[in-house]
């Protein structure tokens, strides 16, 4: 999806996930440290930070503690998680 077709909130969301990925696992050294030199596909501490940001509940209705957004936001999250090489088995980037 072209970034210009996103609304302001969606663009801000993409930027936040991108910035997180760059900060937390933007270098080979960071990714190696997070994955025990590539032997692990999931890092629990990284997963917990993603959960704290509320991104795991991106499509969960607000009345159940989620963000209440939709499939577009989920796709945006997964795209940035993949692009940023965020290593978490639950994020589809193993």
C-alpha positions, 0 to 999 in steps of 0.5 A: 500500500502506498504510504500517501494513501494512508491516513495520518494515524496510519502513517504515524503508526508505520513510523512508530513501528519503523523507529522501534525496529531501527532502535531495537534491532537495526543492526546485525549485532543487535539481531544477533544478540536478540537471537543468540547468534541466529539460533533463536527465532523469538526474543521474549523481552522484545515481544514484551516491549511490543506488547507494552506498546499495544501492538499485539492487540491492533485488531482487538476491539477496544472494549477487550483492551485492544486498539480497535483498528482493522486489517489494514493496520495489522498488515502495516504492522506485519510489513514493518515488523518484517522490514525491520527484522523484528525477531519474534515468532508470534509476529510472523517474522521468524 
